[in-house]
Amino acid sequence: MKKTTPLFFLFLLLLLCIQQPLKAQELDYKPKVLLVTAHPDDDAIYAATVFKTTHLLDGVADLAIMTNGEGGYRYSTLGNYIYGKRLDKEEVGRANLPGIRKKEVMAGGDIVGIRNYYFFEQQDKQYTEDIQKALDMWDAEWLEKRLQEIIEEEQYDFVLTMLPQPGTHGHHKASALLALQAVENMQPEERPIILGTTIFRETDGETDFEMLEGYPLTSISQEHVPLTFDRTQKFGFEDRLNYNIIANWVIAEHKSQGTMQLFMNGVKVEVYLYYDINRDEDYAKAKAYFDAVNAAEMYKRD
Ligand SMILES: [Zn+2]
């Protein structure tokens, strides 16, 4: 056998040094994430972060959906032809969409790697921007309790909600508030980190959202910069691909719908804001998670 030379060890040391920065981006745990949404297509906002969490970081993502999505019949014009039913007629849509949309969300979930679905099946009665009206339409007390039970049982590292911004659907705001209340009920040291999520188009600036008026629990920390994932990052052959493809695939599964579809390809960045309810010392964990999400690389061609 050939004798190993000191030069070989020097080479090995050099190789380890080169690899060190990459290692530093990796997590020493498998992140467990719960997504909380109102309707069966809202989860598209988290698509790239969730894909990388489950496929590249060996993490787990579950999805909690408050409503059965039957109110989406208004946008089912194209769904009429795909499913062979007049889904855009209220009676037909309300009767058929809960089952259809459940299948659609699970098909989308297969793409990003959703493990468990929590269908809370609250009736999707009507559009309102009033969070209280939305909460009144649901069994809010039960939802808060169930969310808390699930979060405690599964011991998630992160809970991602929709950002309860004014001007957005009251159901979206209500789903975020219920998740925040569920987390607030827990012992501080047992709470997951909870983040409010929004998406920016190329033309959008920074969000100035601080808190939903009248709901201090929705307050966003002004000291901790939002965490982001830029979907327009390139990868693949000749750097032709980007992460909007993943979101597009998720959105495309929702053939009974029509408005989320207009967001295809239009998103620049997923933005995750640090709620004030989180402990200051936990921000480093959230930052490290998003650093890892950003750093995790797709397969490269040889
Ligand atoms: Zn929605």
Residues whose N, C-alpha, C, O or C-beta is under 5 A from the ligand:
A	BS01	ZN	A38 H39 D42
